[in-house]
Amino acid sequence: MAVLVLPKGSMISFINPAVPGTKNRLSEHNRQPVEISVERIEKSHRMANGYMRKYVIADKRTFSLSWNGLPHIASKTVDGKWGGREIENWYNTFAGPFIIEILDGDGTTTQYTVMFTDYSRTVNKRGAYDFWDVSCTLEEV
């Protein structure tokens, strides 16, 4: 089986904080758009003269990832990157924080320390290998 090399590579990688040099790249096989939302942690109140004061403590991001029809094993994905089973094994292994790396189209990478807040999978098709619908939500620590 030939491996497809995408021009921009894998957008998302999981990194074990105990082994920083190892990048576990997630497949682009039927990946849906990555949704990144920001929650601003702040405190605001009005002063005696009517002015508003706001203290921004931090911005925390939430990453929503999903795949439709993702082969359950990496060897059956179009790019040879992590399939459904590898993602689920990571979810079952890391109850605590780990690092996610996002690769932008211009080649810049950004790392965030995150934890899983949600994970689900649905078995779509069965045969020589299964196709899963996988979705997970990661929240910045």
Order of alpha helices (4+ residues) and beta strands (2+ residues): beta-beta-beta-beta-alpha-beta-beta-beta
